Amino acid sequence: MSRAVRTAAGSVLIACLVLALKLGAWALTGSVALLADAMESVVNVAAALAALAAVRYAAMPPDANHPYGHTKAEYFSAVLEGALIVIAAVAILHQALGAFFVPHAPDQPALGLLVSGIATAINAAWAAVLFRRGRAARSPALLADARHLVADVVTSAGVLVGVGMVALTGLLWLDPLLAALTAANILWSGGRLVRESVGGLMDEAVEPGLMARIRNGVSTNAEGAIEAHDLRTRHAGRLTFIEFHLVVPGEMRVEEAHAICDRIEAALKAEVEDAIITIHVEPEGKAKHHGVLVL
C-alpha cells in the first residue's frame, strides 16, 4: 500500500471521528450553526471515501486500455467532492431559513463548544498532514481534501465564535445567520474545487512559471539542434506530459539527434518531477522559426 493510499485511508478515519464529535456538539446545544458545521463533516466523510477510491485506482499501472495510466481518476474525486459540497450548502441554507423563523437558544453551550473545538483542532492538524503528503505525492485528490478541510476549519472557527456570542448576548438570530454564512463559504470552496478539477480533466497547460522553466531547459540543453516548436504540456494527476518537435540539421545522424534528445530529457526530468516526455525529431526543412530557440 502506497503512502498516498495510507493517507487517504487515514482521512476516512479522521473524517468519521470529527463527524461524531460535531454531531455530539450539535446534540448538546441544538444550535443550527453547529448542525451546519456537522453537515459539512458528512461531506468530508463522503469526500474522503471518494478520494481513497480514486487514489487506489490512480496508483494502478498502465494497461492495454489505459496506456497513459490511471492518474486522472483523482480529478473525478475532486469534482465529486465539489458537487457534494454544493449539496451540503443547499441543505444548510434550508436549515438556516427554518431557524430564522423559529429561533432557539443553544443548550449547554460551553460543553458543546468544547467538543466542537476539539473536532476543529483535529481537522486543522490533519489538513496540514494532507497538504504535506499531497504535495509530496502530487495528488490532486489529497490536495483537494486538504483545501476542503482548511475551509471547514475556517468555517468551524467562525461558528465557534458566533455560537459563543449567541450564548453571551442572547441574540438568537445570530445562530441561523452563521449557518447561512457557513453555507456561502462552503459554496465558494466547492466551486473552486470543481474549477481546478475540471481544468485537469480538460488538459490545461502547466502554469506559466513551470512552462518558462521547461522552455529554458529545452533551450539550454539542445546544443546541436536548430529549434524546438509546438511545445505542449498538460497535467494528469502527479504526471506532467511534455511534448515538442525538435528540428536538427538534415545531415545529422540519428545517433547524434538521439543523444540531444537524451540530454534534453535528463534536464527536464531533473526540473519536473514525474515528467513524461515525447520528442519528435524533424529535419531543418521543417523549421518554423518560432517556438524555442536553441542557445
C-alpha positions as CSV (number, residue, x, y, z in Angstrom):
1,M,0.0,0.0,0.0
2,S,1.5,3.4,-1.1
3,R,1.8,6.3,1.3
4,A,-0.8,8.2,-0.6
5,V,-3.3,5.4,-0.2
6,R,-2.5,5.1,3.5
7,T,-3.0,8.9,3.9
8,A,-6.4,8.7,2.1
9,A,-7.4,5.8,4.4
10,G,-6.4,7.9,7.4
11,S,-8.6,10.7,6.1
12,V,-11.6,8.5,6.2
13,L,-11.0,7.6,9.9
14,I,-10.3,11.3,10.8
15,A,-13.5,12.4,9.0
16,C,-15.6,9.8,10.8
17,L,-14.1,10.9,14.2
18,V,-14.7,14.6,13.5
19,L,-18.2,13.9,12.3
20,A,-19.0,12.1,15.5
21,L,-17.6,14.9,17.6
22,K,-19.5,17.6,15.7
23,L,-22.8,15.7,15.9
24,G,-22.2,15.4,19.6
25,A,-21.7,19.2,19.8
26,W,-24.9,19.8,18.0
27,A,-26.8,17.3,20.2
28,L,-25.5,19.1,23.3
29,T,-26.5,22.6,22.1
30,G,-29.3,22.3,19.5
31,S,-27.5,25.1,17.6
32,V,-28.4,25.2,13.9
33,A,-24.9,26.7,13.2
34,L,-23.3,23.6,14.8
35,L,-25.7,21.4,12.8
36,A,-24.5,23.1,9.6
37,D,-20.9,22.5,10.7
38,A,-21.7,18.8,11.3
39,M,-23.4,18.5,7.9
40,E,-20.2,19.7,6.2
41,S,-18.4,16.9,8.0
42,V,-20.8,14.5,6.4
43,V,-19.5,15.7,3.1
44,N,-16.0,15.3,4.5
45,V,-16.6,11.6,5.1
46,A,-18.1,11.0,1.6
47,A,-15.2,13.0,0.0
48,A,-12.6,11.1,2.0
49,L,-14.1,7.8,0.8
50,A,-14.1,9.0,-2.8
51,A,-10.5,10.2,-2.5
52,L,-9.5,6.8,-1.2
53,A,-11.1,5.0,-4.1
54,A,-9.5,7.5,-6.6
55,V,-6.0,7.3,-5.1
56,R,-6.1,3.5,-5.2
57,Y,-7.3,3.5,-8.8
58,A,-4.8,6.2,-9.9
59,A,-2.0,4.1,-8.5
60,M,-2.7,1.2,-10.9
61,P,0.0,0.9,-13.6
62,P,-0.8,1.5,-17.3
63,D,-2.6,-1.3,-19.2
64,A,-3.8,-2.1,-22.7
65,N,-6.9,0.1,-22.3
66,H,-5.2,2.9,-20.4
67,P,-1.7,3.2,-21.9
68,Y,-1.2,6.6,-20.2
69,G,-2.1,5.2,-16.8
70,H,-5.0,6.0,-14.4
71,T,-3.8,9.2,-12.7
72,K,-6.8,11.3,-14.0
73,A,-9.1,9.3,-11.7
74,E,-8.1,11.7,-8.9
75,Y,-9.7,14.6,-10.7
76,F,-13.1,12.8,-10.7
77,S,-12.8,12.5,-6.9
78,A,-12.2,16.2,-6.6
79,V,-15.2,17.0,-8.9
80,L,-17.4,14.7,-6.8
81,E,-16.2,16.4,-3.7
82,G,-17.1,19.8,-5.1
83,A,-20.6,18.6,-6.0
84,L,-21.2,17.2,-2.5
85,I,-20.2,20.5,-1.0
86,V,-22.8,22.3,-3.1
87,I,-25.5,19.8,-1.9
88,A,-24.4,20.3,1.7
89,A,-24.6,24.1,1.3
90,V,-28.2,23.9,0.0
91,A,-29.2,21.7,2.9
92,I,-27.6,24.1,5.4
93,L,-29.4,27.1,3.8
94,H,-32.7,25.2,4.2
95,Q,-32.0,24.6,7.9
96,A,-30.9,28.2,8.4
97,L,-34.1,29.6,6.9
98,G,-36.2,27.5,9.2
99,A,-34.2,28.7,12.2
100,F,-34.8,32.3,11.3
101,F,-38.5,31.9,11.9
102,V,-38.2,29.6,14.9
103,P,-35.0,30.7,16.8
104,H,-33.7,28.5,19.6
105,A,-31.2,29.4,22.3
106,P,-28.3,26.9,22.5
107,D,-28.3,24.4,25.4
108,Q,-25.1,23.6,27.3
109,P,-23.1,26.0,25.0
110,A,-19.8,25.7,26.9
111,L,-19.6,21.9,26.6
112,G,-20.9,21.9,23.0
113,L,-18.3,24.5,22.0
114,L,-15.5,22.5,23.7
115,V,-16.4,19.3,21.8
116,S,-16.6,21.2,18.5
117,G,-13.3,23.0,19.2
118,I,-11.6,19.6,19.7
119,A,-13.0,18.4,16.3
120,T,-11.8,21.6,14.6
121,A,-8.3,21.2,16.1
122,I,-8.2,17.6,14.7
123,N,-9.2,18.9,11.3
124,A,-6.6,21.6,11.3
125,A,-3.8,19.2,12.2
126,W,-4.9,16.6,9.6
127,A,-5.2,19.3,6.9
128,A,-1.5,20.2,7.5
129,V,-0.6,16.5,7.1
130,L,-2.7,16.2,3.8
131,F,-1.0,19.3,2.4
132,R,2.5,18.0,3.1
133,R,1.8,14.5,1.8
134,G,-0.4,15.6,-1.1
135,R,2.3,17.9,-2.4
136,A,4.9,15.2,-2.0
137,A,2.8,12.7,-3.9
138,R,1.5,15.4,-6.3
139,S,-2.0,14.0,-5.6
140,P,-5.0,16.2,-6.7
141,A,-7.3,14.1,-4.6
142,L,-5.3,14.6,-1.4
143,L,-4.8,18.3,-2.0
144,A,-8.5,18.8,-2.7
145,D,-9.3,17.1,0.5
146,A,-6.7,19.3,2.3
147,R,-8.2,22.5,0.9
148,H,-11.7,21.4,1.8
149,L,-10.6,20.7,5.4
150,V,-9.0,24.2,5.6
151,A,-12.3,25.7,4.5
152,D,-14.0,23.6,7.1
153,V,-11.6,24.8,9.8
154,V,-12.2,28.4,9.0
155,T,-15.9,27.9,8.9
156,S,-15.8,26.0,12.2
157,A,-13.8,28.7,13.9
158,G,-16.3,31.3,12.8
159,V,-19.2,29.1,14.1
160,L,-17.5,28.6,17.4
161,V,-17.1,32.4,17.9
162,G,-20.7,33.1,16.7
163,V,-22.3,30.4,18.9
164,G,-20.4,31.8,21.8
165,M,-21.7,35.3,21.1
166,V,-25.3,33.9,20.9
167,A,-24.8,32.4,24.4
168,L,-23.3,35.6,25.8
169,T,-25.6,38.1,24.1
170,G,-28.9,36.2,23.7
171,L,-29.2,37.4,20.1
172,L,-30.8,34.2,18.7
173,W,-30.8,35.4,15.1
174,L,-27.0,35.2,15.0
175,D,-27.3,31.4,15.0
176,P,-29.1,31.0,11.7
177,L,-27.1,33.8,10.2
178,L,-23.9,31.9,11.0
179,A,-25.4,28.8,9.4
180,A,-26.1,30.8,6.2
181,L,-22.6,32.3,6.1
182,T,-21.3,28.8,6.6
183,A,-23.2,27.6,3.6
184,A,-21.9,30.5,1.5
185,N,-18.3,29.7,2.4
186,I,-18.9,26.0,1.6
187,L,-20.3,27.0,-1.8
188,W,-17.2,29.1,-2.6
189,S,-15.0,26.2,-1.6
190,G,-16.9,23.7,-3.7
191,G,-16.9,26.0,-6.8
192,R,-13.1,26.3,-6.5
193,L,-12.6,22.6,-6.3
194,V,-14.8,21.9,-9.3
195,R,-13.0,24.6,-11.3
196,E,-9.5,23.2,-10.6
197,S,-10.5,19.6,-11.2
198,V,-12.3,20.4,-14.5
199,G,-9.1,22.2,-15.6
200,G,-7.2,18.9,-15.0
201,L,-9.7,16.9,-17.0
202,M,-9.6,19.4,-19.8
203,D,-5.8,19.0,-20.1
204,E,-4.9,22.6,-19.2
205,A,-1.3,23.6,-19.8
206,V,1.1,23.8,-16.9
207,E,1.3,27.1,-15.0
208,P,3.4,29.9,-16.7
209,G,6.3,29.7,-14.2
210,L,6.8,26.0,-14.9
211,M,6.3,26.5,-18.6
212,A,9.1,29.0,-18.6
213,R,11.4,26.6,-16.8
214,I,10.6,23.9,-19.3
215,R,11.3,26.2,-22.3
216,N,14.6,27.2,-20.7
217,G,15.5,23.6,-20.1
218,V,14.9,22.8,-23.8
219,S,16.7,25.9,-25.0
220,T,19.9,25.4,-22.9
221,N,20.3,21.6,-23.4
222,A,19.6,21.3,-27.1
223,E,23.0,22.2,-28.4
224,G,23.4,20.9,-32.0
225,A,19.7,21.3,-32.8
226,I,18.2,24.3,-34.5
227,E,14.9,24.9,-32.8
228,A,12.0,23.4,-30.9
229,H,8.4,24.2,-31.8
230,D,4.9,23.1,-31.0
231,L,5.7,22.7,-27.3
232,R,2.7,21.3,-25.5
233,T,2.2,20.4,-21.8
234,R,-0.6,19.0,-19.6
235,H,-1.0,17.5,-16.1
236,A,-2.6,14.2,-15.4
237,G,-2.6,13.7,-11.6
238,R,1.0,13.5,-10.5
239,L,2.3,13.2,-14.1
240,T,3.3,16.1,-16.3
241,F,3.3,15.4,-20.0
242,I,5.7,17.4,-22.2
243,E,5.9,17.1,-26.0
244,F,7.5,19.1,-28.8
245,H,9.2,18.9,-32.2
246,L,12.9,19.2,-32.3
247,V,14.5,20.5,-35.6
248,V,18.0,19.3,-36.3
249,P,20.3,19.7,-39.3
250,G,19.3,17.5,-42.2
251,E,22.7,15.8,-42.4
252,M,22.8,14.9,-38.7
253,R,23.0,11.2,-37.9
254,V,20.2,9.5,-36.0
255,E,22.6,8.7,-33.2
256,E,23.6,12.3,-32.7
257,A,19.9,13.5,-32.7
258,H,19.1,10.8,-30.2
259,A,21.9,12.0,-27.9
260,I,20.5,15.5,-28.0
261,C,17.0,14.2,-27.1
262,D,18.5,12.2,-24.2
263,R,20.3,15.3,-22.9
264,I,17.1,17.3,-23.0
265,E,15.0,14.6,-21.3
266,A,17.5,14.3,-18.5
267,A,17.4,18.1,-17.9
268,L,13.6,18.2,-18.0
269,K,13.2,15.3,-15.6
270,A,15.6,16.9,-13.2
271,E,13.4,20.0,-13.4
272,V,9.9,18.5,-13.5
273,E,9.1,15.5,-11.2
274,D,7.3,12.6,-12.9
275,A,7.6,14.1,-16.4
276,I,6.6,12.0,-19.4
277,I,8.5,13.5,-22.4
278,T,7.9,12.9,-26.1
279,I,10.2,14.5,-28.7
280,H,9.5,14.3,-32.5
281,V,12.8,14.9,-34.4
282,E,12.5,16.7,-37.7
283,P,15.0,17.9,-40.4
284,E,15.8,21.6,-40.8
285,G,13.3,22.0,-43.7
286,K,10.5,21.6,-41.1
287,A,11.7,24.6,-39.1
288,K,9.0,27.2,-38.3
289,H,11.4,29.8,-37.0
290,H,9.3,30.3,-33.9
291,G,9.0,28.5,-30.6
292,V,12.1,27.7,-28.5
293,L,15.4,28.8,-30.0
294,V,18.5,26.8,-29.1
295,L,21.0,28.8,-27.1
